[in-house]
Amino acid sequence: MTIMQSVDDLSEAAQIAYRAFVDMNQSKAEHFKLLEAIEKKYESGGAPSLAENLELGNLLEKHDRNVLAFSTAMAAVTDDEERDNLIRLMS
């Protein structure tokens, strides 16, 4: 069993999956950040504006695309050892 220390040590397929993982985490963080800001802004009443709801919708769509890309990329990593190394790097 070879333990990879860097993303650069991974195969091309695993590197793509890692990038998709990073993108997925980033889009999740962006969505939650806006959700938290809206919640704080309206915690004493009121409701999000149409623009805020549209932005939330766009961020959620982006995250959904990133989740699908990650899932697809992970399915392309078929070598068990490579997959284990990738998961270790994502942890």
C-alpha positions in Angstrom: 0.0 0.0 0.0 1.4 3.4 -1.1 0.4 6.4 0.9 0.2 9.6 -1.1 1.3 12.8 0.7 0.2 15.3 -2.0 -2.5 15.7 -4.6 0.2 15.9 -7.2 1.0 12.2 -6.4 -2.4 11.1 -7.5 -3.5 9.8 -10.9 -5.2 12.3 -13.3 -8.6 10.9 -12.5 -8.0 11.2 -8.7 -6.7 14.8 -9.1 -9.9 15.6 -11.0 -12.0 14.1 -8.2 -10.0 16.1 -5.6 -10.5 19.3 -7.5 -14.3 18.5 -7.7 -14.2 17.9 -3.9 -12.6 21.3 -3.3 -15.2 23.0 -5.6 -18.0 21.2 -3.9 -16.9 22.3 -0.4 -16.4 25.9 -1.6 -19.9 26.1 -3.2 -21.4 24.6 0.0 -19.5 27.2 2.1 -20.7 30.1 -0.2 -24.3 28.9 0.1 -24.2 28.5 3.9 -22.5 31.9 4.3 -25.3 33.6 2.4 -28.0 31.6 4.3 -26.4 32.7 7.6 -26.2 36.4 6.5 -29.8 36.3 5.5 -30.9 34.6 8.7 -29.0 37.2 10.8 -30.4 40.1 8.8 -34.0 38.9 9.2 -33.8 37.3 12.6 -36.0 40.1 14.1 -38.6 39.9 11.3 -38.9 40.4 7.6 -38.1 38.2 4.7 -35.4 37.9 2.1 -35.7 40.0 -1.0 -36.3 38.6 -4.4 -32.7 39.3 -5.3 -31.5 37.4 -2.1 -33.7 34.4 -3.0 -32.4 34.4 -6.5 -28.8 34.5 -5.3 -29.6 31.6 -2.9 -31.1 29.7 -5.7 -28.1 30.3 -8.0 -25.7 29.2 -5.2 -27.7 26.0 -4.6 -27.7 25.2 -8.3 -24.0 25.7 -8.4 -23.5 23.4 -5.4 -25.8 20.8 -7.0 -23.7 20.8 -10.1 -20.5 20.5 -8.0 -21.9 17.6 -6.1 -22.8 15.8 -9.4 -19.3 16.5 -10.7 -17.7 15.2 -7.6 -19.8 12.0 -7.7 -19.0 11.4 -11.3 -15.3 12.1 -10.8 -15.2 9.7 -7.8 -16.8 7.0 -9.9 -14.0 7.4 -12.4 -11.4 6.5 -9.7 -11.6 2.7 -9.9 -8.4 1.7 -8.3 -9.0 0.9 -4.6 -5.6 2.0 -3.4 -5.9 5.3 -5.3 -9.4 5.8 -4.0 -8.2 5.2 -0.4 -5.3 7.7 -0.9 -7.7 10.3 -2.3 -10.1 9.9 0.6 -7.2 10.2 3.0 -6.2 13.5 1.3 -9.7 14.8 1.5 -9.9 14.1 5.3 
